[in-house]
Amino acid sequence: MHSDELQLAVDLGRDALVVALKLSLPILIAGLVVGVVISVLQAATQVQEQTLSFVPKMIAIVAVLFLMMPWLLTVLVEYTHEVVTDMGTWFR
């Protein structure tokens, strides 16, 4: 494997990981924030019901997905367009 091909593989892998992080971070943050708030409320009230933490997290994640979907799709389409456009230069 030539150094150019190795560098291309590293760049593609890094770009894919950055896009995956961009796409998942808003969803993970929403779940984390809601989980912490519910945990504090459960600790304060000493109510340890499992569905009390699960249902609000699911609602928050679905709400974030619904609100962020245009941006998420834009990031994904831009990355896909960049990869497909650059494919012609990779195999020369």
C-alpha positions as CSV (number, residue, x, y, z in Angstrom):
1,M,0.0,0.0,0.0
2,H,1.4,3.4,-1.0
3,S,1.7,6.2,1.4
4,D,-0.9,8.2,-0.6
5,E,-3.4,5.3,-0.3
6,L,-2.8,5.0,3.4
7,Q,-3.3,8.7,3.9
8,L,-6.5,8.5,1.9
9,A,-7.8,5.7,4.1
10,V,-6.8,7.6,7.3
11,D,-8.5,10.7,6.0
12,L,-11.7,8.9,5.0
13,G,-11.9,7.1,8.4
14,R,-11.3,10.3,10.3
15,D,-13.9,12.2,8.3
16,A,-16.4,9.4,8.8
17,L,-15.9,9.4,12.5
18,V,-16.2,13.2,12.7
19,V,-19.5,13.1,10.8
20,A,-20.8,10.2,13.0
21,L,-19.9,12.3,16.1
22,K,-21.7,15.4,14.6
23,L,-24.8,13.3,14.0
24,S,-24.9,11.6,17.3
25,L,-23.8,14.3,19.7
26,P,-27.2,16.3,19.9
27,I,-29.1,13.1,20.5
28,L,-26.6,11.9,23.2
29,I,-26.6,15.3,24.9
30,A,-30.4,15.3,25.1
31,G,-30.5,11.9,26.6
32,L,-27.8,12.8,29.1
33,V,-29.4,16.0,30.2
34,V,-32.8,14.5,30.6
35,G,-31.3,11.5,32.4
36,V,-29.4,13.7,34.9
37,V,-32.5,15.8,35.6
38,I,-34.6,12.7,36.2
39,S,-32.0,11.1,38.3
40,V,-31.8,14.2,40.5
41,L,-35.6,14.3,40.8
42,Q,-35.7,10.6,41.7
43,A,-33.0,11.0,44.3
44,A,-34.8,14.0,45.8
45,T,-38.2,12.2,45.9
46,Q,-36.8,8.7,46.5
47,V,-39.1,7.4,43.7
48,Q,-37.1,4.7,41.9
49,E,-39.4,3.8,39.1
50,Q,-37.6,2.6,35.9
51,T,-40.2,3.9,33.5
52,L,-39.9,7.4,35.1
53,S,-36.4,7.7,33.6
54,F,-36.9,5.8,30.4
55,V,-40.0,7.5,29.0
56,P,-38.8,11.1,29.3
57,K,-35.5,10.2,27.7
58,M,-37.3,8.6,24.8
59,I,-39.5,11.6,24.4
60,A,-36.5,14.0,24.5
61,I,-34.6,12.0,22.0
62,V,-37.5,11.8,19.6
63,A,-38.1,15.6,20.0
64,V,-34.4,16.3,19.3
65,L,-34.5,14.0,16.2
66,F,-37.6,15.8,15.0
67,L,-36.2,19.3,15.5
68,M,-32.7,18.5,14.3
69,M,-33.6,16.3,11.3
70,P,-33.0,19.0,8.6
71,W,-29.5,19.8,10.0
72,L,-28.7,16.1,10.4
73,L,-29.7,15.4,6.8
74,T,-27.8,18.4,5.5
75,V,-24.6,17.1,7.3
76,L,-25.1,13.6,5.9
77,V,-25.8,14.8,2.4
78,E,-22.8,17.1,2.3
79,Y,-20.5,14.3,3.5
80,T,-21.9,11.9,1.0
81,H,-21.6,14.4,-1.8
82,E,-18.0,15.1,-0.8
83,V,-17.1,11.4,-0.8
84,V,-18.8,10.7,-4.1
85,T,-17.3,13.8,-5.8
86,D,-13.8,12.9,-4.6
87,M,-14.1,9.3,-5.8
88,G,-13.0,10.3,-9.3
89,T,-9.7,11.7,-8.0
90,W,-8.9,8.7,-5.7
91,F,-8.5,6.1,-8.5
92,R,-6.3,8.0,-10.9
